[in-house]
């Protein structure tokens, strides 16, 4: 998905998290790119992170106006994270209607349109991976906890798999005597 010089269609980024400590310096996902327009270098970024116990997603210069001017869009969670609990996160983009949507545990948290007004209309800015970008990203920076089932898809995942991580199992073994006395 992050190959340089590509105009993208639909995409989804989804994963599970289990945070033991929730702090503002926790980043779930970061991708940085660079686009060169004439003699200008324009930095690009996708970042999903925690701020005030809520998940925020920022897309800087990833959705591109026709004139390649700077454009930033943000979607933010409404639900506060609780420590020691599994949560499913998905950020997904619908290229037909031009919206980016964030869901946590299958419930919509926020939606924004990649248009000049950030509202629904026919003038959609497409996602573009800059021509000087690298196919590198960071997962779980400063995370105290776990990330599982991390997926990046070039499709709009309509029905994410919401496996139940609350079920716990038991493990039994026979007793081993370690002392001969």
N, C-alpha and C positions, 0 to 999 in steps of 0.2 A: 504493500500500500504506500510506503514512503519512498518509492523510487523517484529520483529527481525528474522534474519537468512534467509531472502528470496532473491532468485535471481529473479529479475523482468524481464518482457518483455516490451512491449510498455507501455508508460505512457504519460500523458499530465497534465500540470498545467495551468489553464487559469483564467483570471479575468479582470475586468474593473477598471480603476483608474481615479480619478479626483483630481489632485494635485493643491492646491491653492498656495503653496509655494514649490519650487523645491530646495532641498538641498542635499548635498552629504551624509548626515547621515540618509537618508530615506531608509528603507528596506521594500520591499513588502512581501518577504517570506524568512523564514529561517527554516531549519531543521538540527538538529545535531544528529549524531549517533556515536557509538563506535563499532569497530570490534576487536575481540581478535584473534590473530594468534599466536599460540604456547604461549609464555609468553609475547608477545608484544600487547599493546593496541594501536590501530590506530584510530584516530578521523576522523569522516566523516562529511561533510557539504554540503548542498545545500543552496545557497543564491542568491536571486534576489534583486538587489539594484540599487540606482542611483549614478552615478559618472559623473561629468561634464555634467549634464543634459541628460545623456544617461543611458539606462538600461543595466546592466551587470548581467550575471548569471555565478556563479562559482560552480563547482562540485569538491570538494576535497575528494579523496579516495572513491567516490561513485561508480565509474566504476572500476572494479577490474581486474588487471592482474592475470594470473595463479599463480604467486608467491606471490600475495598479497602485492606487493611493492607499494609505494606511487605513486599516479597518480592524477593529477589535470587537469581539462579541463575548458575552459572559452568560453562563447559566448557573444558577445556584440552588443547592438543596434547601429545603425548608425544615426538614427533620434533623434534630440534633443527634449526633452519634452517641451511643452508650458504650462504655468500655466492656470488654469481655463478651461481645456478642457478634455473631456472624451477620454480615449484611451483603446483599447482592447489589452491585452498581452496574448500570449500563448507560452509556452516552451514545446516542445514535443519530444519524443524519439521514433525512429523506430528501433526495435531490429533486424529486418531482415537484414537491411543494416548498422546498427550500427552508426546512426547519431543522433545528438541532434540539434534541430532547434528552433530559436526564431523568432516569427513574432509579429509585432505591427500593429494593425488595418488591419490585414489580409495580410500584405505585409512582405515578408522575410527580416529579418535584418541581420541574421548571421546563419551559420551552421558549425558544427565541427563533426569530426568522432571520436568515442571512440575506437581508435586503437593506436598501439605504435607510429605511425608516425603522427597521427591526420589527416591523409588523408584516402581516401577510399581504403580499402583492405579487405581480408577475415579474418583477425585476429582481431576479435571484442572483446572488454572488456565489459562484461555485467554489468548492474546496480545491486548492492548488498546492502541490508540493513544489517548492522553489527549485529552479534549475541548478542551484549550487548546494542543495541539501544532501545530507548523508542519511543513510538508512539506520539511524541509531536513536534509541530512546532509553529512558531510565524508568525503572519500576521500583516502588517502595522506598524511596529516599527518606531517611529518618523515621521510618515506620517501626513502631514497637508493637509487634504482632505478626500476623500472617496475611499473605495474599495467595489465593488459590484460584484455579480454573481461569487464568487470564487469557483472553482471546481478543484478537483484532480481526474483524471480518470486513470484507468489501461488499457488505450487504446490510440492509436495514433489518435487524433481527426483530421480528414481530412478536414472537413468543419465546423469551429467554427461558433457559432451564433453571428453575428455582429449586434446586435440590435442598432438602431440609437438613441443615447441619446441626440441628438441635438433638437429633437422636444419638444416643450414646450406647456403646456396646460393652460387653464384659469379656474378659479373657480369663480362662481357667487353665491351670496346669496342675499336675500331680505334685505332691509334696516330696521334696528331695532332702534326705538327711545328710547334712554336711559334716557331722561329727560322729565317729564310730563309738564313742563312750555311751 
